[in-house]
Amino acid sequence: MAKYLYQASYVGEGIKGLLAEGATSRVDYVKSLITGMGGTVEAFYFSFGDDDVVAIGDFPDNETAAAFTLAVNASGAVKIKTTVLMTPEEVDEATKKTVNYRPPGK
């Protein structure tokens, strides 16, 4: 499974919904949704600053992760950013690949 970092912010009605439902019930719902899509949640935290939520989870593939992100963003109640995470071993494999890149103007 692929691992993803989620950074989310509640918007308008989403903030009102969080106040009405409470944080714990919202986390339970999101975990259930992700599990139902074949994924898992490794960590889920509420935070101060630019993001209201920071979470790390797994999905079977990029298409499923994209479907989740699209559905959340389409709600208009939450703005979510998804970042694909890589293991050190995956980066090691990437460093072994040859790329014949030429910078502009060189």
C-alpha positions as CSV (number, residue, x, y, z in Angstrom):
1,M,0.0,0.0,0.0
2,A,1.1,3.6,-0.6
3,K,1.4,6.0,2.3
4,Y,0.0,9.6,2.2
5,L,0.2,12.7,4.3
6,Y,-3.0,14.6,4.6
7,Q,-3.2,18.3,5.6
8,A,-6.8,19.5,5.9
9,S,-8.6,22.7,6.9
10,Y,-12.3,23.0,7.8
11,V,-14.2,25.7,5.8
12,G,-17.5,27.3,6.6
13,E,-20.1,24.6,7.3
14,G,-17.3,22.1,8.0
15,I,-16.3,24.2,11.1
16,K,-19.9,24.2,12.2
17,G,-20.2,20.5,11.7
18,L,-17.0,19.8,13.8
19,L,-18.4,22.0,16.6
20,A,-21.7,20.1,16.5
21,E,-20.3,16.5,16.1
22,G,-17.1,16.8,18.1
23,A,-13.6,15.8,17.1
24,T,-13.7,12.2,18.3
25,S,-16.8,11.3,16.3
26,R,-15.3,13.0,13.2
27,V,-12.1,11.0,13.5
28,D,-14.1,7.8,14.0
29,Y,-16.1,8.6,10.8
30,V,-13.0,9.3,8.7
31,K,-11.2,6.2,9.9
32,S,-14.3,4.1,9.0
33,L,-14.5,5.7,5.6
34,I,-10.9,5.1,4.8
35,T,-11.0,1.5,6.1
36,G,-14.1,1.0,3.9
37,M,-12.0,2.1,0.9
38,G,-9.3,-0.5,1.7
39,G,-7.0,1.9,3.5
40,T,-5.7,2.4,7.1
41,V,-5.1,5.4,9.3
42,E,-1.7,5.5,11.0
43,A,-2.0,8.9,12.7
44,F,-4.7,11.6,13.0
45,Y,-4.1,14.9,14.8
46,F,-5.9,18.2,15.1
47,S,-3.5,21.1,14.9
48,F,-3.1,24.9,15.1
49,G,-2.0,27.1,12.2
50,D,-2.5,26.7,8.5
51,D,-4.0,23.1,8.9
52,D,-6.7,22.0,11.2
53,V,-5.9,18.3,10.7
54,V,-2.7,16.4,9.9
55,A,-3.0,12.7,9.2
56,I,-1.0,9.8,7.8
57,G,-2.7,6.9,6.1
58,D,-2.4,4.2,3.5
59,F,-4.5,3.4,0.5
60,P,-4.1,0.5,-1.9
61,D,-3.2,2.8,-4.8
62,N,-3.1,6.4,-6.1
63,E,-6.5,6.1,-7.7
64,T,-8.2,5.3,-4.4
65,A,-6.3,8.1,-2.6
66,A,-7.3,10.5,-5.3
67,A,-11.0,9.4,-5.1
68,F,-10.9,10.1,-1.3
69,T,-9.2,13.5,-1.8
70,L,-11.6,14.5,-4.6
71,A,-14.7,13.6,-2.5
72,V,-13.5,15.5,0.5
73,N,-12.6,18.6,-1.5
74,A,-15.9,18.4,-3.5
75,S,-17.9,18.7,-0.2
76,G,-16.8,22.3,0.2
77,A,-16.6,21.8,4.0
78,V,-13.0,20.7,4.1
79,K,-10.0,21.7,2.0
80,I,-7.5,18.8,1.9
81,K,-4.0,18.5,0.5
82,T,-2.5,15.1,-0.2
83,T,1.2,14.3,-0.4
84,V,2.6,10.9,-1.4
85,L,5.2,9.7,1.1
86,M,8.2,7.6,0.3
87,T,10.3,5.2,2.4
88,P,14.1,5.7,2.5
89,E,14.4,2.4,0.6
90,E,12.2,3.8,-2.2
91,V,14.4,6.9,-2.4
92,D,17.5,4.7,-2.5
93,E,16.0,2.9,-5.5
94,A,15.3,6.2,-7.2
95,T,18.9,7.3,-6.7
96,K,20.0,4.3,-8.7
97,K,18.0,5.3,-11.8
98,T,19.7,7.2,-14.6
99,V,18.0,10.4,-15.7
100,N,19.6,12.3,-18.6
101,Y,18.3,15.7,-17.5
102,R,19.7,19.0,-19.0
103,P,19.0,22.2,-17.1
104,P,17.5,25.1,-19.2
105,G,20.2,27.0,-21.0
106,K,23.0,24.4,-20.6
